[in-house]
Amino acid sequence: MNHATPVSVVIVAAIAANNVIGADGDMPWRLSTDLKRFKSITMGKPVIMGRKTFESIGRPLPGRANIVVTRRQDYAPEGVETAASLEEAIRIGADRALSNGADTLCVVGGGEIYGLAMPLADRLHITHVLCEPDGDTVFPVINPELWAPVHEKRVEAGEKDTYPTRYVIYDKKAL
Ligand SMILES: NC(=O)c1ccc[n+]([C@@H]2O[C@H](COP(=O)([O-])OP(=O)(O)OC[C@H]3O[C@@H](n4cnc5c(N)ncnc54)[C@H](OP(=O)(O)O)[C@@H]3O)[C@@H](O)[C@H]2O)c1
């Protein structure tokens, strides 16, 4: 947990070997097994996302407080709260987490919001997708001097998965 936030800030992302996370507003794979993991990691916790990721999902994620980061003051889709900065989103998310008895909030993308959130995060839940697709959105570099892998599991592609994956939890190193 960092000093500025009373709850842990975790990033949840699926990243290709070339750091690609998105293409044309969508993800360049279908990973049903990983969506189940995403659901179990985030359920009951506030989720923070950029406006483009929210529009790509197309609806609020159920069972979670949804906070959408946007510069648009008139943006008010049903079922979400909006925030004018990542810092404001984290403040709102921390309030929602504490009132729901959660000790964590999840930052779930996309590229712009991950870039802003990396310096504020305590933990990364990364699904390394074993492919190198074309794309237009990338995840920031995970600096091994700052982040230590603490759990790792290879997951073979199931029937509804386009690629095998390697799921890794990284914790921020105490410097
Ligand atoms: N692989 C994965 O795990 C994963 C996860 C999530 C998303 N994705 C993919 O990532 C792509 C979307 O990512 P993206 O980088 O294009 O967009 P994004 O991060 O989802 O959203 C960008 C938007 O966030 C708002 N924003 C950004 N910085 C801000 C700031 N400092 N203050 C206030 N608002 C700010 C702006 O919204 P306004 O324009 O409304 O002002 C901006 O257009 C899609 O392809 C999606 O499928 C992949």
The ligand as an SDF file (V2000), in Angstrom:
LIG
                    3D

 48 52  0  0  0  0  0  0  0  0999 V2000
   -5.0870   -6.0980  -22.6760 N   0  0  0  0  0  0  0  0  0  0  0  0
   -5.6680   -5.5290  -21.6470 C   0  0  0  0  0  0  0  0  0  0  0  0
   -5.5540   -5.9870  -20.4900 O   0  0  0  0  0  0  0  0  0  0  0  0
   -6.4970   -4.2850  -21.8640 C   0  0  0  0  0  0  0  0  0  0  0  0
   -7.2060   -3.7290  -20.7880 C   0  0  0  0  0  0  0  0  0  0  0  0
   -7.9470   -2.5700  -21.0210 C   0  0  0  0  0  0  0  0  0  0  0  0
   -7.9770   -2.0060  -22.2850 C   0  0  0  0  0  0  0  0  0  0  0  0
   -7.2940   -2.5810  -23.2900 N   0  0  0  0  0  0  0  0  0  0  0  0
   -7.2770   -1.9870  -24.6290 C   0  0  0  0  0  0  0  0  0  0  0  0
   -6.6900   -0.6940  -24.5540 O   0  0  0  0  0  0  0  0  0  0  0  0
   -7.2310    0.1500  -25.5620 C   0  0  0  0  0  0  0  0  0  0  0  0
   -7.7260    1.4250  -24.9340 C   0  0  0  0  0  0  0  0  0  0  0  0
   -6.6360    2.0930  -24.3100 O   0  0  0  0  0  0  0  0  0  0  0  0
   -6.3030    3.6350  -24.6220 P   0  0  0  0  0  0  0  0  0  0  0  0
   -4.9450    3.9060  -24.1020 O   0  0  0  0  0  0  0  0  0  0  0  0
   -6.5870    3.9090  -26.0650 O   0  0  0  0  0  0  0  0  0  0  0  0
   -7.4360    4.4070  -23.7950 O   0  0  0  0  0  0  0  0  0  0  0  0
   -7.8540    4.3990  -22.2300 P   0  0  0  0  0  0  0  0  0  0  0  0
   -6.6340    4.4810  -21.3690 O   0  0  0  0  0  0  0  0  0  0  0  0
   -8.8320    3.3020  -21.9860 O   0  0  0  0  0  0  0  0  0  0  0  0
   -8.6970    5.7550  -22.1600 O   0  0  0  0  0  0  0  0  0  0  0  0
   -8.1100    6.9620  -22.5950 C   0  0  0  0  0  0  0  0  0  0  0  0
   -9.0240    8.0830  -22.1710 C   0  0  0  0  0  0  0  0  0  0  0  0
   -8.8990    8.2890  -20.7560 O   0  0  0  0  0  0  0  0  0  0  0  0
   -9.0600    9.6600  -20.4760 C   0  0  0  0  0  0  0  0  0  0  0  0
   -7.8120   10.1740  -19.8990 N   0  0  0  0  0  0  0  0  0  0  0  0
   -6.5410    9.8000  -20.1560 C   0  0  0  0  0  0  0  0  0  0  0  0
   -5.6630   10.5140  -19.4230 N   0  0  0  0  0  0  0  0  0  0  0  0
   -6.4050   11.3630  -18.6760 C   0  0  0  0  0  0  0  0  0  0  0  0
   -6.0930   12.3440  -17.7150 C   0  0  0  0  0  0  0  0  0  0  0  0
   -4.8000   12.6010  -17.3580 N   0  0  0  0  0  0  0  0  0  0  0  0
   -7.0920   13.0480  -17.1320 N   0  0  0  0  0  0  0  0  0  0  0  0
   -8.3940   12.7920  -17.4680 C   0  0  0  0  0  0  0  0  0  0  0  0
   -8.7680   11.8520  -18.3820 N   0  0  0  0  0  0  0  0  0  0  0  0
   -7.7840   11.1540  -18.9750 C   0  0  0  0  0  0  0  0  0  0  0  0
   -9.3570   10.3650  -21.7970 C   0  0  0  0  0  0  0  0  0  0  0  0
  -10.7640   10.3000  -21.9510 O   0  0  0  0  0  0  0  0  0  0  0  0
  -11.5750   11.4480  -22.7800 P   0  0  0  0  0  0  0  0  0  0  0  0
  -11.0970   11.3360  -24.1940 O   0  0  0  0  0  0  0  0  0  0  0  0
  -13.0060   11.0760  -22.5650 O   0  0  0  0  0  0  0  0  0  0  0  0
  -11.2080   12.7580  -22.1260 O   0  0  0  0  0  0  0  0  0  0  0  0
   -8.6690    9.4300  -22.7900 C   0  0  0  0  0  0  0  0  0  0  0  0
   -9.1710    9.5490  -24.1120 O   0  0  0  0  0  0  0  0  0  0  0  0
   -8.3300   -0.6680  -26.2420 C   0  0  0  0  0  0  0  0  0  0  0  0
   -7.8040   -1.2790  -27.4060 O   0  0  0  0  0  0  0  0  0  0  0  0
   -8.6600   -1.7340  -25.2140 C   0  0  0  0  0  0  0  0  0  0  0  0
   -9.2000   -2.9070  -25.7770 O   0  0  0  0  0  0  0  0  0  0  0  0
   -6.5480   -3.7020  -23.1090 C   0  0  0  0  0  0  0  0  0  0  0  0
  1  2  1  0
  2  3  2  0
  2  4  1  0
  4  5  1  0
  4 48  2  0
  5  6  2  0
  6  7  1  0
  7  8  2  0
  8  9  1  0
  8 48  1  0
  9 10  1  0
  9 46  1  0
 10 11  1  0
 11 12  1  0
 11 44  1  0
 12 13  1  0
 13 14  1  0
 14 15  2  0
 14 16  1  0
 14 17  1  0
 17 18  1  0
 18 19  2  0
 18 20  1  0
 18 21  1  0
 21 22  1  0
 22 23  1  0
 23 24  1  0
 23 42  1  0
 24 25  1  0
 25 26  1  0
 25 36  1  0
 26 27  1  0
 26 35  1  0
 27 28  2  0
 28 29  1  0
 29 30  1  0
 29 35  2  0
 30 31  1  0
 30 32  2  0
 32 33  1  0
 33 34  2  0
 34 35  1  0
 36 37  1  0
 36 42  1  0
 37 38  1  0
 38 39  2  0
 38 40  1  0
 38 41  1  0
 42 43  1  0
 44 45  1  0
 44 46  1  0
 46 47  1  0
M  CHG  2   8   1  16  -1
M  END
$$$$
